[in-house]
Amino acid sequence: MADPADNKPPTFWQMLHSVMAAAFGVQSGKNRARDFTHGKPSHFVILGIMFTAVFALTLFGIVKLVLLLAGV
């Protein structure tokens, strides 16, 4: 029998987990199927853009910190 939780749309944390897993290429088939079946594409696009921006700003900050500490 199917689990009743499988028919619910993904929660915010499940969507965020899916976006992060997909960004690093380790998304499971079960989660991907859930996302395509019950998720709204707009939510994943928005989360993907936000994740990419935060990731890029984090890398930028790390590089600036390393350059500052190196005295460059």
mmCIF file as gemmi writes it, N, C-alpha and C atoms, coordinates in Angstrom:
data_model
loop_
_atom_site.group_PDB
_atom_site.id
_atom_site.type_symbol
_atom_site.label_atom_id
_atom_site.label_alt_id
_atom_site.label_comp_id
_atom_site.label_asym_id
_atom_site.label_entity_id
_atom_site.label_seq_id
_atom_site.pdbx_PDB_ins_code
_atom_site.Cartn_x
_atom_site.Cartn_y
_atom_site.Cartn_z
_atom_site.occupancy
_atom_site.B_iso_or_equiv
_atom_site.pdbx_formal_charge
_atom_site.auth_seq_id
_atom_site.auth_asym_id
_atom_site.pdbx_PDB_model_num
ATOM 1 N N . MET Axp A 1 ? 0.823 -1.188 0 1 0 ? 1 A 1
ATOM 2 C CA . MET Axp A 1 ? 0 0 0 1 0 ? 1 A 1
ATOM 3 C C . MET Axp A 1 ? 0.863 1.246 0 1 0 ? 1 A 1
ATOM 4 N N . ALA Axp A 2 ? 0.31 2.291 -0.578 1 0 ? 2 A 1
ATOM 5 C CA . ALA Axp A 2 ? 1.043 3.551 -0.659 1 0 ? 2 A 1
ATOM 6 C C . ALA Axp A 2 ? 0.949 4.288 0.671 1 0 ? 2 A 1
ATOM 7 N N . ASP Axp A 3 ? 2.009 4.945 1.008 1 0 ? 3 A 1
ATOM 8 C CA . ASP Axp A 3 ? 2.049 5.738 2.226 1 0 ? 3 A 1
ATOM 9 C C . ASP Axp A 3 ? 1.257 7.022 2.004 1 0 ? 3 A 1
ATOM 10 N N . PRO Axp A 4 ? 0.327 7.396 2.919 1 0 ? 4 A 1
ATOM 11 C CA . PRO Axp A 4 ? -0.449 8.628 2.726 1 0 ? 4 A 1
ATOM 12 C C . PRO Axp A 4 ? 0.425 9.875 2.662 1 0 ? 4 A 1
ATOM 13 N N . ALA Axp A 5 ? 1.601 9.83 3.281 1 0 ? 5 A 1
ATOM 14 C CA . ALA Axp A 5 ? 2.504 10.985 3.241 1 0 ? 5 A 1
ATOM 15 C C . ALA Axp A 5 ? 3.047 11.217 1.84 1 0 ? 5 A 1
ATOM 16 N N . ASP Axp A 6 ? 3.012 10.179 0.984 1 0 ? 6 A 1
ATOM 17 C CA . ASP Axp A 6 ? 3.52 10.327 -0.378 1 0 ? 6 A 1
ATOM 18 C C . ASP Axp A 6 ? 2.617 11.198 -1.242 1 0 ? 6 A 1
ATOM 19 N N . ASN Axp A 7 ? 1.367 11.389 -0.843 1 0 ? 7 A 1
ATOM 20 C CA . ASN Axp A 7 ? 0.428 12.175 -1.639 1 0 ? 7 A 1
ATOM 21 C C . ASN Axp A 7 ? 0.411 13.643 -1.253 1 0 ? 7 A 1
ATOM 22 N N . LYS Axp A 8 ? 1.187 14.032 -0.251 1 0 ? 8 A 1
ATOM 23 C CA . LYS Axp A 8 ? 1.251 15.427 0.181 1 0 ? 8 A 1
ATOM 24 C C . LYS Axp A 8 ? 2.314 16.164 -0.625 1 0 ? 8 A 1
ATOM 25 N N . PRO Axp A 9 ? 2.115 17.464 -0.83 1 0 ? 9 A 1
ATOM 26 C CA . PRO Axp A 9 ? 3.19 18.24 -1.464 1 0 ? 9 A 1
ATOM 27 C C . PRO Axp A 9 ? 4.388 18.325 -0.524 1 0 ? 9 A 1
ATOM 28 N N . PRO Axp A 10 ? 5.583 18.479 -1.074 1 0 ? 10 A 1
ATOM 29 C CA . PRO Axp A 10 ? 6.774 18.538 -0.22 1 0 ? 10 A 1
ATOM 30 C C . PRO Axp A 10 ? 6.771 19.783 0.663 1 0 ? 10 A 1
ATOM 31 N N . THR Axp A 11 ? 7.307 19.637 1.866 1 0 ? 11 A 1
ATOM 32 C CA . THR Axp A 11 ? 7.427 20.77 2.778 1 0 ? 11 A 1
ATOM 33 C C . THR Axp A 11 ? 8.574 21.671 2.321 1 0 ? 11 A 1
ATOM 34 N N . PHE Axp A 12 ? 8.687 22.826 2.958 1 0 ? 12 A 1
ATOM 35 C CA . PHE Axp A 12 ? 9.766 23.758 2.625 1 0 ? 12 A 1
ATOM 36 C C . PHE Axp A 12 ? 11.125 23.082 2.794 1 0 ? 12 A 1
ATOM 37 N N . TRP Axp A 13 ? 11.307 22.363 3.908 1 0 ? 13 A 1
ATOM 38 C CA . TRP Axp A 13 ? 12.601 21.734 4.184 1 0 ? 13 A 1
ATOM 39 C C . TRP Axp A 13 ? 12.891 20.617 3.192 1 0 ? 13 A 1
ATOM 40 N N . GLN Axp A 14 ? 11.861 19.884 2.772 1 0 ? 14 A 1
ATOM 41 C CA . GLN Axp A 14 ? 12.06 18.843 1.763 1 0 ? 14 A 1
ATOM 42 C C . GLN Axp A 14 ? 12.452 19.464 0.425 1 0 ? 14 A 1
ATOM 43 N N . MET Axp A 15 ? 11.826 20.597 0.081 1 0 ? 15 A 1
ATOM 44 C CA . MET Axp A 15 ? 12.182 21.276 -1.17 1 0 ? 15 A 1
ATOM 45 C C . MET Axp A 15 ? 13.603 21.814 -1.101 1 0 ? 15 A 1
ATOM 46 N N . LEU Axp A 16 ? 13.97 22.406 0.039 1 0 ? 16 A 1
ATOM 47 C CA . LEU Axp A 16 ? 15.328 22.928 0.199 1 0 ? 16 A 1
ATOM 48 C C . LEU Axp A 16 ? 16.347 21.792 0.111 1 0 ? 16 A 1
ATOM 49 N N . HIS Axp A 17 ? 16.054 20.676 0.734 1 0 ? 17 A 1
ATOM 50 C CA . HIS Axp A 17 ? 16.93 19.502 0.654 1 0 ? 17 A 1
ATOM 51 C C . HIS Axp A 17 ? 17.053 19.03 -0.787 1 0 ? 17 A 1
ATOM 52 N N . SER Axp A 18 ? 15.955 19.012 -1.516 1 0 ? 18 A 1
ATOM 53 C CA . SER Axp A 18 ? 15.974 18.585 -2.918 1 0 ? 18 A 1
ATOM 54 C C . SER Axp A 18 ? 16.813 19.524 -3.774 1 0 ? 18 A 1
ATOM 55 N N . VAL Axp A 19 ? 16.686 20.826 -3.535 1 0 ? 19 A 1
ATOM 56 C CA . VAL Axp A 19 ? 17.452 21.808 -4.304 1 0 ? 19 A 1
ATOM 57 C C . VAL Axp A 19 ? 18.942 21.643 -4.025 1 0 ? 19 A 1
ATOM 58 N N . MET Axp A 20 ? 19.303 21.48 -2.754 1 0 ? 20 A 1
ATOM 59 C CA . MET Axp A 20 ? 20.721 21.322 -2.415 1 0 ? 20 A 1
ATOM 60 C C . MET Axp A 20 ? 21.267 20.008 -2.96 1 0 ? 20 A 1
ATOM 61 N N . ALA Axp A 21 ? 20.503 18.94 -2.862 1 0 ? 21 A 1
ATOM 62 C CA . ALA Axp A 21 ? 20.952 17.649 -3.383 1 0 ? 21 A 1
ATOM 63 C C . ALA Axp A 21 ? 21.106 17.703 -4.899 1 0 ? 21 A 1
ATOM 64 N N . ALA Axp A 22 ? 20.168 18.339 -5.568 1 0 ? 22 A 1
ATOM 65 C CA . ALA Axp A 22 ? 20.249 18.451 -7.026 1 0 ? 22 A 1
ATOM 66 C C . ALA Axp A 22 ? 21.434 19.318 -7.442 1 0 ? 22 A 1
ATOM 67 N N . ALA Axp A 23 ? 21.726 20.363 -6.668 1 0 ? 23 A 1
ATOM 68 C CA . ALA Axp A 23 ? 22.847 21.241 -6.998 1 0 ? 23 A 1
ATOM 69 C C . ALA Axp A 23 ? 24.171 20.483 -6.955 1 0 ? 23 A 1
ATOM 70 N N . PHE Axp A 24 ? 24.278 19.534 -6.049 1 0 ? 24 A 1
ATOM 71 C CA . PHE Axp A 24 ? 25.512 18.766 -5.928 1 0 ? 24 A 1
ATOM 72 C C . PHE Axp A 24 ? 25.445 17.435 -6.663 1 0 ? 24 A 1
ATOM 73 N N . GLY Axp A 25 ? 24.319 17.161 -7.331 1 0 ? 25 A 1
ATOM 74 C CA . GLY Axp A 25 ? 24.194 15.971 -8.168 1 0 ? 25 A 1
ATOM 75 C C . GLY Axp A 25 ? 23.974 14.676 -7.42 1 0 ? 25 A 1
ATOM 76 N N . VAL Axp A 26 ? 23.379 14.734 -6.242 1 0 ? 26 A 1
ATOM 77 C CA . VAL Axp A 26 ? 23.165 13.519 -5.459 1 0 ? 26 A 1
ATOM 78 C C . VAL Axp A 26 ? 21.691 13.304 -5.12 1 0 ? 26 A 1
ATOM 79 N N . GLN Axp A 27 ? 20.797 13.83 -5.922 1 0 ? 27 A 1
ATOM 80 C CA . GLN Axp A 27 ? 19.358 13.699 -5.688 1 0 ? 27 A 1
ATOM 81 C C . GLN Axp A 27 ? 18.924 12.245 -5.871 1 0 ? 27 A 1
ATOM 82 N N . SER Axp A 28 ? 18.166 11.717 -4.928 1 0 ? 28 A 1
ATOM 83 C CA . SER Axp A 28 ? 17.695 10.33 -5.034 1 0 ? 28 A 1
ATOM 84 C C . SER Axp A 28 ? 16.5 10.251 -5.985 1 0 ? 28 A 1
ATOM 85 N N . GLY Axp A 29 ? 16.321 9.097 -6.573 1 0 ? 29 A 1
ATOM 86 C CA . GLY Axp A 29 ? 15.217 8.9 -7.505 1 0 ? 29 A 1
ATOM 87 C C . GLY Axp A 29 ? 13.865 9.053 -6.836 1 0 ? 29 A 1
ATOM 88 N N . LYS Axp A 30 ? 13.757 8.593 -5.59 1 0 ? 30 A 1
ATOM 89 C CA . LYS Axp A 30 ? 12.488 8.696 -4.855 1 0 ? 30 A 1
ATOM 90 C C . LYS Axp A 30 ? 12.113 10.16 -4.622 1 0 ? 30 A 1
ATOM 91 N N . ASN Axp A 31 ? 13.08 10.956 -4.172 1 0 ? 31 A 1
ATOM 92 C CA . ASN Axp A 31 ? 12.804 12.376 -3.932 1 0 ? 31 A 1
ATOM 93 C C . ASN Axp A 31 ? 12.528 13.114 -5.232 1 0 ? 31 A 1
ATOM 94 N N . ARG Axp A 32 ? 13.256 12.778 -6.279 1 0 ? 32 A 1
ATOM 95 C CA . ARG Axp A 32 ? 13.029 13.425 -7.57 1 0 ? 32 A 1
ATOM 96 C C . ARG Axp A 32 ? 11.623 13.119 -8.081 1 0 ? 32 A 1
ATOM 97 N N . ALA Axp A 33 ? 11.193 11.869 -7.94 1 0 ? 33 A 1
ATOM 98 C CA . ALA Axp A 33 ? 9.841 11.49 -8.364 1 0 ? 33 A 1
ATOM 99 C C . ALA Axp A 33 ? 8.791 12.236 -7.543 1 0 ? 33 A 1
ATOM 100 N N . ARG Axp A 34 ? 9.013 12.373 -6.23 1 0 ? 34 A 1
ATOM 101 C CA . ARG Axp A 34 ? 8.087 13.122 -5.38 1 0 ? 34 A 1
ATOM 102 C C . ARG Axp A 34 ? 8.014 14.583 -5.818 1 0 ? 34 A 1
ATOM 103 N N . ASP Axp A 35 ? 9.174 15.164 -6.114 1 0 ? 35 A 1
ATOM 104 C CA . ASP Axp A 35 ? 9.207 16.569 -6.511 1 0 ? 35 A 1
ATOM 105 C C . ASP Axp A 35 ? 8.467 16.795 -7.82 1 0 ? 35 A 1
ATOM 106 N N . PHE Axp A 36 ? 8.678 15.914 -8.801 1 0 ? 36 A 1
ATOM 107 C CA . PHE Axp A 36 ? 8.012 16.078 -10.09 1 0 ? 36 A 1
ATOM 108 C C . PHE Axp A 36 ? 6.519 15.801 -9.988 1 0 ? 36 A 1
ATOM 109 N N . THR Axp A 37 ? 6.122 14.927 -9.078 1 0 ? 37 A 1
ATOM 110 C CA . THR Axp A 37 ? 4.715 14.564 -8.956 1 0 ? 37 A 1
ATOM 111 C C . THR Axp A 37 ? 3.925 15.6 -8.164 1 0 ? 37 A 1
ATOM 112 N N . HIS Axp A 38 ? 4.481 16.07 -7.044 1 0 ? 38 A 1
ATOM 113 C CA . HIS Axp A 38 ? 3.712 16.911 -6.134 1 0 ? 38 A 1
ATOM 114 C C . HIS Axp A 38 ? 4.242 18.333 -5.976 1 0 ? 38 A 1
ATOM 115 N N . GLY Axp A 39 ? 5.45 18.606 -6.422 1 0 ? 39 A 1
ATOM 116 C CA . GLY Axp A 39 ? 6.028 19.931 -6.219 1 0 ? 39 A 1
ATOM 117 C C . GLY Axp A 39 ? 5.614 20.916 -7.292 1 0 ? 39 A 1
ATOM 118 N N . LYS Axp A 40 ? 5.678 22.2 -6.943 1 0 ? 40 A 1
ATOM 119 C CA . LYS Axp A 40 ? 5.401 23.259 -7.913 1 0 ? 40 A 1
ATOM 120 C C . LYS Axp A 40 ? 6.734 23.746 -8.476 1 0 ? 40 A 1
ATOM 121 N N . PRO Axp A 41 ? 6.867 23.788 -9.799 1 0 ? 41 A 1
ATOM 122 C CA . PRO Axp A 41 ? 8.141 24.201 -10.397 1 0 ? 41 A 1
ATOM 123 C C . PRO Axp A 41 ? 8.6 25.581 -9.936 1 0 ? 41 A 1
ATOM 124 N N . SER Axp A 42 ? 7.671 26.504 -9.761 1 0 ? 42 A 1
ATOM 125 C CA . SER Axp A 42 ? 8.053 27.865 -9.368 1 0 ? 42 A 1
ATOM 126 C C . SER Axp A 42 ? 8.756 27.873 -8.015 1 0 ? 42 A 1
ATOM 127 N N . HIS Axp A 43 ? 8.323 27.026 -7.091 1 0 ? 43 A 1
ATOM 128 C CA . HIS Axp A 43 ? 8.97 26.973 -5.781 1 0 ? 43 A 1
ATOM 129 C C . HIS Axp A 43 ? 10.416 26.495 -5.9 1 0 ? 43 A 1
ATOM 130 N N . PHE Axp A 44 ? 10.632 25.49 -6.746 1 0 ? 44 A 1
ATOM 131 C CA . PHE Axp A 44 ? 11.988 24.963 -6.915 1 0 ? 44 A 1
ATOM 132 C C . PHE Axp A 44 ? 12.884 25.963 -7.648 1 0 ? 44 A 1
ATOM 133 N N . VAL Axp A 45 ? 12.326 26.692 -8.609 1 0 ? 45 A 1
ATOM 134 C CA . VAL Axp A 45 ? 13.108 27.705 -9.33 1 0 ? 45 A 1
ATOM 135 C C . VAL Axp A 45 ? 13.533 28.807 -8.371 1 0 ? 45 A 1
ATOM 136 N N . ILE Axp A 46 ? 12.598 29.293 -7.563 1 0 ? 46 A 1
ATOM 137 C CA . ILE Axp A 46 ? 12.915 30.361 -6.607 1 0 ? 46 A 1
ATOM 138 C C . ILE Axp A 46 ? 13.957 29.885 -5.597 1 0 ? 46 A 1
ATOM 139 N N . LEU Axp A 47 ? 13.757 28.689 -5.038 1 0 ? 47 A 1
ATOM 140 C CA . LEU Axp A 47 ? 14.739 28.153 -4.088 1 0 ? 47 A 1
ATOM 141 C C . LEU Axp A 47 ? 16.092 27.923 -4.749 1 0 ? 47 A 1
ATOM 142 N N . GLY Axp A 48 ? 16.088 27.476 -5.995 1 0 ? 48 A 1
ATOM 143 C CA . GLY Axp A 48 ? 17.34 27.26 -6.717 1 0 ? 48 A 1
ATOM 144 C C . GLY Axp A 48 ? 18.108 28.551 -6.931 1 0 ? 48 A 1
ATOM 145 N N . ILE Axp A 49 ? 17.396 29.613 -7.296 1 0 ? 49 A 1
ATOM 146 C CA . ILE Axp A 49 ? 18.037 30.92 -7.486 1 0 ? 49 A 1
ATOM 147 C C . ILE Axp A 49 ? 18.585 31.436 -6.159 1 0 ? 49 A 1
ATOM 148 N N . MET Axp A 50 ? 17.792 31.297 -5.095 1 0 ? 50 A 1
ATOM 149 C CA . MET Axp A 50 ? 18.25 31.753 -3.783 1 0 ? 50 A 1
ATOM 150 C C . MET Axp A 50 ? 19.463 30.95 -3.316 1 0 ? 50 A 1
ATOM 151 N N . PHE Axp A 51 ? 19.44 29.628 -3.503 1 0 ? 51 A 1
ATOM 152 C CA . PHE Axp A 51 ? 20.571 28.79 -3.11 1 0 ? 51 A 1
ATOM 153 C C . PHE Axp A 51 ? 21.822 29.184 -3.884 1 0 ? 51 A 1
ATOM 154 N N . THR Axp A 52 ? 21.673 29.405 -5.188 1 0 ? 52 A 1
ATOM 155 C CA . THR Axp A 52 ? 22.819 29.773 -6.017 1 0 ? 52 A 1
ATOM 156 C C . THR Axp A 52 ? 23.404 31.108 -5.569 1 0 ? 52 A 1
ATOM 157 N N . ALA Axp A 53 ? 22.545 32.074 -5.257 1 0 ? 53 A 1
ATOM 158 C CA . ALA Axp A 53 ? 23.02 33.381 -4.8 1 0 ? 53 A 1
ATOM 159 C C . ALA Axp A 53 ? 23.766 33.261 -3.469 1 0 ? 53 A 1
ATOM 160 N N . VAL Axp A 54 ? 23.195 32.528 -2.528 1 0 ? 54 A 1
ATOM 161 C CA . VAL Axp A 54 ? 23.853 32.353 -1.226 1 0 ? 54 A 1
ATOM 162 C C . VAL Axp A 54 ? 25.172 31.602 -1.387 1 0 ? 54 A 1
ATOM 163 N N . PHE Axp A 55 ? 25.191 30.581 -2.226 1 0 ? 55 A 1
ATOM 164 C CA . PHE Axp A 55 ? 26.415 29.812 -2.467 1 0 ? 55 A 1
ATOM 165 C C . PHE Axp A 55 ? 27.497 30.703 -3.078 1 0 ? 55 A 1
ATOM 166 N N . ALA Axp A 56 ? 27.13 31.503 -4.082 1 0 ? 56 A 1
ATOM 167 C CA . ALA Axp A 56 ? 28.098 32.387 -4.735 1 0 ? 56 A 1
ATOM 168 C C . ALA Axp A 56 ? 28.611 33.445 -3.762 1 0 ? 56 A 1
ATOM 169 N N . LEU Axp A 57 ? 27.725 34.028 -2.96 1 0 ? 57 A 1
ATOM 170 C CA . LEU Axp A 57 ? 28.152 35.035 -1.988 1 0 ? 57 A 1
ATOM 171 C C . LEU Axp A 57 ? 29.048 34.423 -0.908 1 0 ? 57 A 1
ATOM 172 N N . THR Axp A 58 ? 28.779 33.198 -0.528 1 0 ? 58 A 1
ATOM 173 C CA . THR Axp A 58 ? 29.632 32.51 0.448 1 0 ? 58 A 1
ATOM 174 C C . THR Axp A 58 ? 31.03 32.288 -0.121 1 0 ? 58 A 1
ATOM 175 N N . LEU Axp A 59 ? 31.099 31.817 -1.355 1 0 ? 59 A 1
ATOM 176 C CA . LEU Axp A 59 ? 32.41 31.637 -1.991 1 0 ? 59 A 1
ATOM 177 C C . LEU Axp A 59 ? 33.14 32.97 -2.128 1 0 ? 59 A 1
ATOM 178 N N . PHE Axp A 60 ? 32.426 34.006 -2.52 1 0 ? 60 A 1
ATOM 179 C CA . PHE Axp A 60 ? 33.018 35.338 -2.643 1 0 ? 60 A 1
ATOM 180 C C . PHE Axp A 60 ? 33.581 35.793 -1.295 1 0 ? 60 A 1
ATOM 181 N N . GLY Axp A 61 ? 32.815 35.594 -0.226 1 0 ? 61 A 1
ATOM 182 C CA . GLY Axp A 61 ? 33.264 35.979 1.108 1 0 ? 61 A 1
ATOM 183 C C . GLY Axp A 61 ? 34.488 35.202 1.553 1 0 ? 61 A 1
ATOM 184 N N . ILE Axp A 62 ? 34.526 33.917 1.256 1 0 ? 62 A 1
ATOM 185 C CA . ILE Axp A 62 ? 35.683 33.093 1.623 1 0 ? 62 A 1
ATOM 186 C C . ILE Axp A 62 ? 36.931 33.564 0.884 1 0 ? 62 A 1
ATOM 187 N N . VAL Axp A 63 ? 36.791 33.852 -0.404 1 0 ? 63 A 1
ATOM 188 C CA . VAL Axp A 63 ? 37.937 34.33 -1.191 1 0 ? 63 A 1
ATOM 189 C C . VAL Axp A 63 ? 38.423 35.67 -0.656 1 0 ? 63 A 1
ATOM 190 N N . LYS Axp A 64 ? 37.492 36.578 -0.355 1 0 ? 64 A 1
ATOM 191 C CA . LYS Axp A 64 ? 37.89 37.883 0.194 1 0 ? 64 A 1
ATOM 192 C C . LYS Axp A 64 ? 38.614 37.712 1.529 1 0 ? 64 A 1
ATOM 193 N N . LEU Axp A 65 ? 38.121 36.815 2.376 1 0 ? 65 A 1
ATOM 194 C CA . LEU Axp A 65 ? 38.75 36.573 3.669 1 0 ? 65 A 1
ATOM 195 C C . LEU Axp A 65 ? 40.153 35.999 3.503 1 0 ? 65 A 1
ATOM 196 N N . VAL Axp A 66 ? 40.308 35.048 2.616 1 0 ? 66 A 1
ATOM 197 C CA . VAL Axp A 66 ? 41.626 34.448 2.377 1 0 ? 66 A 1
ATOM 198 C C . VAL Axp A 66 ? 42.592 35.495 1.837 1 0 ? 66 A 1
ATOM 199 N N . LEU Axp A 67 ? 42.138 36.314 0.9 1 0 ? 67 A 1
ATOM 200 C CA . LEU Axp A 67 ? 43.009 37.36 0.359 1 0 ? 67 A 1
ATOM 201 C C . LEU Axp A 67 ? 43.375 38.386 1.422 1 0 ? 67 A 1
ATOM 202 N N . LEU Axp A 68 ? 42.438 38.718 2.294 1 0 ? 68 A 1
ATOM 203 C CA . LEU Axp A 68 ? 42.716 39.66 3.374 1 0 ? 68 A 1
ATOM 204 C C . LEU Axp A 68 ? 43.755 39.078 4.331 1 0 ? 68 A 1
ATOM 205 N N . LEU Axp A 69 ? 43.579 37.821 4.691 1 0 ? 69 A 1
ATOM 206 C CA . LEU Axp A 69 ? 44.526 37.183 5.61 1 0 ? 69 A 1
ATOM 207 C C . LEU Axp A 69 ? 45.89 36.953 4.969 1 0 ? 69 A 1
ATOM 208 N N . ALA Axp A 70 ? 45.923 36.809 3.642 1 0 ? 70 A 1
ATOM 209 C CA . ALA Axp A 70 ? 47.189 36.614 2.938 1 0 ? 70 A 1
ATOM 210 C C . ALA Axp A 70 ? 47.9 37.943 2.701 1 0 ? 70 A 1
ATOM 211 N N . GLY Axp A 71 ? 47.209 39.046 2.919 1 0 ? 71 A 1
ATOM 212 C CA . GLY Axp A 71 ? 47.817 40.356 2.738 1 0 ? 71 A 1
ATOM 213 C C . GLY Axp A 71 ? 47.879 40.806 1.3 1 0 ? 71 A 1
ATOM 214 N N . VAL Axp A 72 ? 47.037 40.271 0.464 1 0 ? 72 A 1
ATOM 215 C CA . VAL Axp A 72 ? 47.039 40.636 -0.958 1 0 ? 72 A 1
ATOM 216 C C . VAL Axp A 72 ? 46.107 41.79 -1.18 1 0 ? 72 A 1
